[in-house]
């Protein structure tokens, strides 16, 4: 079983349509996927369910507004669980704070820059759509892929300060940390959205498949 943890406010969690990414996780893992809100997550639940991997979703709520930092059970899972974990977008950023990283917006738009989504945080630069990402280090997460992957992006914030506990695996022109892994914990983070891959831009599917393959190998 795969555990899909939604990193949204309770209101957006209840109102959102999470079925498409859940189905993508099932298809790329070959296993069924249980979806929960991050406030439901705790170590006791994991000891009962025994998922083979945990995936943390992205969100549209600004990181500055989150109370997730005060959610002790979620922090305990990120910091102590031996279960392989993957943070996507906000799921990457919020966990990265526990690893000594700092967050911020990418930058304010200059007069020469276009706003790729003026309805979402107008005046701030956003990666919105398919962007090339450069792989910096060889890693099981990118097995079978070239030096450049093309993946879906939907974000205005990023990891700004890099903690000593993480290793940067991939980067883009505008965003320094597109993927990382923890030096000792079984945790990967990606800024992009592999679960939003499509037939024309399928690298995200391969990245998810690689993560689940790596997770399965760790539990043998």
C-alpha positions, 0 to 999 in steps of 0.5 A: 500500500502507498500512503498519499498525504495531502498537505493542504488546509482541511477545507481545501482537502475536503473540497479538492479533487485528489483522485487523478494524482491518487490514480497516478500513484497507483498506476506507477507503483502497481499498488493501491493508494490510501489518501489521508490529511496530514493531521491524521498522520502519526507513527501508530497509524504507520505501525498498523498500516505498514505502507511501503512508501509515503508520498506528500502532496503539493498545495496551493496554500502559501507556506507562510500560512501553514500550521504544519510546523506545529503538527508534532505527529507529522514532524515525527513521521518525517524525522523518524520513520524508516518508511521511504518518503517522497515530498512533492512541491509543498510536501518537499518544502515543508519537510525541508524546513525540518532538515535545516532549509529555509523557504521563500518566494523565487523573486518579484517580477521585473518589468520585463518578465511576464506573469505566467499566472496573474491570478495566483500571487500577482507580481511574483515569479512563478514556474507554471507549466512544463519546464526543463530540469537539469539532473546534477547527480546520478541517483536511482530517482532518475534511472533511465532518464537523460541529463534534462527532464521536462516536468510540470511545475506549479509554484512561486516559492522554493527552498532558498537556504540549503541545510547541510542534511540534504543533497541537491540532485536537480536544478532549473534556471530559476529554482536551485533545488528541484530535487533533493535527497536526505543524506541519511533518512529515506526521504526524497523531495521534488519541487516539480509535480511528477504526478501531473505528467502526461503522454507528451511529457512523461518523465514524471511517470518514470521518476515516480516509478523509480521512487517506488522501485527504490522504496520496494528494494529498501524493504526487502 
